[in-house]
Amino acid sequence: MRIGIAVKPELTEARETLAALEQWLVDRRIVGVWSEEAAALMAPGGRTVSIREQLPLQVDVVLVLGGDGTLLAMADAIAQANLDIPILGVNFGSLGFLTEVTRPEMFASLETVADGRASHDERMMLRATARRAGLPPSTHVALNEIVFTRTALSRMIDIAVWVGDQFVTSVKADGLIVATPTGSTAYNLAAGGPIVHPSMDALLLTPIAPHTLTNRPIVIPADRAVRVASAGSNAGAEIYVTVDGQSGFGIQEGDDLVIAKAPRPMRLVRASERSYFDVLRQKLKWNER
């Protein structure tokens, strides 16, 4: 077995954990492939080091130490490589819906991975195809959400939304979130969208500060592609598209973005016997008075 280790850059508090992890791997004769960020936090030594984008090509599973942002970046690298590699996320952040394994649970969780007892959650991903006349389309993959927002100096945006071949509405707002059930507890929740169980096969459309108060979030079947385009009243200003908070690009009048369920889900190693509702109560203090 080959385990990749990815770490949030400059996460100095992980140094002791990384040293213990390296000894754990040696004791079990498991090959570790270390991201550059992980290796930078460790004492000099002879170890296999890889850049993040190449890490999924060299391993059977990836251990992520950090927060949800670090895990999202690795999920993107795995998806771009078109591989089916599970991620075990260990939380070194403040919340950690995706990196839900705690530090004391890390080695017990790794044992289940090493001996084949680990169970996995499959999380739907989004594939967004950006199209502009005269240029080849570009493809982007997201685990949480695709977000349309105004640029720094623009007013509220005006975008048209279709689901399948049916026109839905024109959204006049500060932005629009197209989220997966996994992403329902991220930006979608902060914008007033619903919590959706990650096993649901659905997409969420949530406006950000809509001009029309009746423009409310909606949940749609995941087998319908969502198409988003400028509605023409943006005065030539760009609309900015952010993918999982990790990357972004602008779209102009005449461009559109088609968002659909990705053909391959992301696999996350299940932490323990904690249910999704346990995580909601622990992380969000959900339904507590």
C-alpha positions in Angstrom: 0.0 0.0 0.0 1.1 3.5 -0.8 -0.4 6.4 1.3 -0.1 10.0 0.2 0.2 12.7 2.8 -1.1 16.2 2.0 -0.9 19.0 4.6 -2.2 22.6 4.7 0.8 24.8 3.8 2.8 26.0 6.8 0.7 24.0 9.3 3.5 24.0 11.9 1.3 22.4 14.6 1.3 19.2 12.5 5.0 18.6 12.8 4.8 16.2 15.8 1.9 14.4 14.1 3.9 14.0 10.8 7.0 12.6 12.7 4.8 10.0 14.5 3.0 9.2 11.2 6.3 8.6 9.4 7.4 6.1 12.1 3.9 4.4 11.9 4.4 3.9 8.2 7.9 2.5 8.6 6.7 0.1 11.3 4.0 -1.3 9.0 6.2 -1.3 5.9 3.8 1.1 4.2 5.2 3.5 1.6 4.5 7.1 2.3 4.4 9.7 -0.5 4.7 13.2 1.0 3.4 16.4 -0.5 5.9 19.2 -0.8 4.0 21.1 2.0 4.3 18.1 4.3 8.0 17.5 3.6 8.7 21.2 4.3 7.5 20.7 7.9 9.7 17.6 8.6 13.3 17.0 9.4 15.6 16.3 6.4 15.5 12.7 5.3 15.2 10.3 2.4 11.5 10.2 1.5 9.4 10.3 -1.6 8.1 13.8 -2.2 5.5 14.9 -4.8 3.7 18.0 -5.9 0.0 18.0 -5.0 -1.2 17.6 -8.6 0.9 14.5 -9.1 0.2 12.9 -5.7 -3.0 11.0 -6.6 -1.1 9.3 -9.5 1.3 7.6 -7.0 -0.8 6.4 -4.1 -3.8 4.2 -3.1 -5.3 6.6 -0.6 -4.6 10.2 0.5 -4.4 11.4 4.1 -5.2 15.1 4.4 -4.1 17.1 7.5 -5.8 20.5 7.6 -9.2 21.9 7.1 -11.9 21.5 4.5 -10.1 23.8 2.1 -7.1 21.5 2.1 -9.3 18.5 1.4 -11.2 20.3 -1.4 -7.9 21.1 -3.1 -6.9 17.4 -3.0 -10.4 16.3 -4.2 -9.9 18.6 -7.2 -6.5 17.0 -7.9 -8.0 13.5 -7.7 -10.9 14.4 -9.9 -8.6 16.1 -12.5 -6.6 12.9 -12.6 -9.8 10.9 -13.2 -9.0 8.5 -10.4 -11.0 6.7 -7.8 -8.8 7.3 -4.7 -10.3 7.7 -1.2 -9.4 10.6 1.1 -9.0 10.4 4.8 -9.3 13.9 6.2 -8.0 14.8 9.7 -9.2 18.1 11.1 -6.6 20.7 12.0 -9.0 23.5 11.3 -11.8 25.2 13.2 -14.9 23.4 11.9 -14.2 20.6 9.5 -17.3 19.0 8.0 -15.2 17.1 5.5 -12.1 16.6 7.6 -14.1 15.1 10.4 -11.6 12.7 11.8 -10.1 14.1 15.0 -6.4 14.0 15.7 -6.7 11.3 18.4 -8.7 9.2 15.9 -6.2 9.4 13.1 -4.1 6.3 13.7 -7.1 4.1 14.5 -8.7 5.3 11.2 -5.4 4.6 9.4 -5.4 1.0 10.8 -8.8 0.4 9.2 -7.4 1.7 5.9 -4.3 -0.5 6.1 -6.1 -3.7 6.9 -9.0 -3.1 4.5 -11.7 -2.5 7.1 -12.4 1.1 6.2 -15.8 2.1 5.0 -16.4 5.0 2.6 -18.9 7.7 1.9 -19.4 8.5 -1.8 -20.0 12.2 -2.4 -21.4 13.6 -5.6 -19.3 16.1 -7.4 -20.1 18.8 -10.0 -18.6 19.2 -13.4 -18.9 22.7 -14.9 -18.2 23.4 -18.5 -17.5 27.0 -19.4 -18.2 28.0 -23.0 -17.1 31.0 -25.0 -17.5 31.6 -28.7 -14.3 30.9 -30.7 -12.6 29.1 -27.8 -12.5 25.5 -26.7 -14.6 24.8 -23.6 -12.9 24.5 -20.2 -13.9 22.0 -17.6 -13.9 22.5 -13.8 -14.8 20.0 -11.0 -16.2 20.9 -7.6 -17.1 18.9 -4.5 -19.0 21.7 -2.7 -20.2 24.4 -5.0 -19.9 26.6 -8.0 -20.5 30.3 -7.1 -21.4 33.2 -9.4 -20.7 36.7 -7.8 -20.1 40.2 -8.9 -16.7 41.7 -9.3 -15.3 44.3 -6.9 -16.7 47.3 -8.7 -19.9 45.9 -10.2 -23.4 46.2 -9.0 -25.7 43.2 -8.4 -25.5 40.6 -11.2 -28.3 39.6 -13.5 -28.1 35.9 -14.7 -30.5 33.6 -16.4 -30.8 30.0 -15.2 -32.1 26.9 -17.1 -32.6 23.4 -15.7 -32.4 20.9 -18.5 -34.1 22.6 -21.4 -36.5 24.5 -19.2 -36.0 28.2 -18.3 -36.2 28.7 -14.6 -35.7 32.4 -13.7 -33.5 35.4 -14.0 -31.6 36.0 -10.8 -31.0 39.6 -9.8 -28.8 39.3 -6.7 -25.3 39.6 -5.3 -24.7 36.1 -6.6 -25.9 32.5 -7.1 -24.6 29.2 -5.5 -25.0 25.9 -7.3 -24.2 23.4 -4.6 -24.0 19.6 -4.0 -25.6 18.1 -0.9 -22.0 17.9 0.6 -21.7 21.7 0.0 -25.1 22.4 1.6 -23.4 23.0 4.9 -20.8 25.4 3.4 -21.4 28.7 1.6 -25.0 27.5 0.8 -25.9 27.4 4.5 -24.4 30.8 5.1 -26.5 32.2 2.3 -29.7 30.8 3.8 -29.9 27.6 1.8 -31.2 24.3 3.2 -29.2 21.5 4.7 -29.4 18.4 2.4 -28.2 15.0 3.5 -25.1 14.0 1.4 -26.6 10.8 0.2 -29.3 12.7 -1.7 -29.0 12.9 -5.5 -29.8 16.5 -5.8 -28.5 20.0 -6.7 -29.2 23.2 -4.8 -29.7 26.6 -6.4 -29.3 29.4 -3.7 -29.4 33.1 -4.6 -27.1 35.4 -2.5 -28.9 38.5 -1.2 -31.5 38.4 -4.0 -33.1 41.7 -5.0 -36.5 40.0 -5.1 -37.4 38.5 -1.8 -39.5 35.8 -3.4 -36.4 34.4 -5.1 -35.8 31.5 -2.7 -33.5 28.5 -2.8 -34.6 25.4 -4.7 -33.5 21.8 -4.7 -33.6 20.0 -8.1 -32.8 16.5 -9.3 -29.1 15.9 -10.0 -29.8 14.3 -13.4 -30.8 17.7 -14.8 -27.9 20.0 -16.0 -28.0 23.6 -14.9 -27.1 26.3 -17.5 -26.2 29.8 -16.3 -25.6 32.8 -18.5 -25.6 36.6 -18.3 -29.1 38.0 -18.7 -27.8 41.0 -20.6 -28.2 43.8 -18.1 -24.7 43.6 -16.5 -23.5 46.6 -18.5 -20.6 44.6 -19.9 -19.2 43.8 -16.5 -17.7 40.4 -15.8 -19.4 37.8 -13.6 -16.9 35.9 -11.5 -17.1 32.2 -11.1 -15.5 30.5 -8.0 -15.0 26.7 -7.9 -15.0 25.3 -4.4 -13.3 28.5 -3.2 -10.0 27.2 -4.7 -10.0 28.7 -8.2 -12.0 31.1 -10.3 -12.5 32.8 -13.7 -14.6 35.5 -15.3 -17.5 35.0 -17.7 -18.7 37.8 -20.0 -21.9 38.4 -22.0 -22.4 35.6 -24.5 -20.6 33.0 -22.3 -22.4 30.3 -20.4 -21.6 27.7 -17.9 -23.2 24.2 -17.9 -23.1 22.5 -14.5 -23.9 18.8 -14.2 -23.4 15.8 -11.9 -19.8 14.6 -12.4 -19.6 11.0 -13.7 -17.3 9.9 -10.8 -18.1 10.6 -7.1 -15.4 11.4 -4.5 -14.8 8.7 -1.8 -14.2 9.9 1.8 -13.1 7.4 4.5 -15.7 7.3 7.1 -14.4 8.5 10.5 -16.1 6.1 12.8 -19.7 5.2 13.8 -20.6 8.9 13.9 -23.6 9.6 11.8 -24.1 12.7 9.6 -26.6 14.0 12.2 -24.0 13.5 15.0 -21.6 15.7 12.9 -24.3 18.3 12.5 -24.9 18.5 16.2 -21.2 18.6 17.0 -20.1 21.0 14.4 -23.1 23.3 14.1 -24.7 22.8 17.5 -27.7 21.9 15.2 -31.1 22.1 16.8 -29.8 23.0 20.2 -31.5 25.8 22.2 
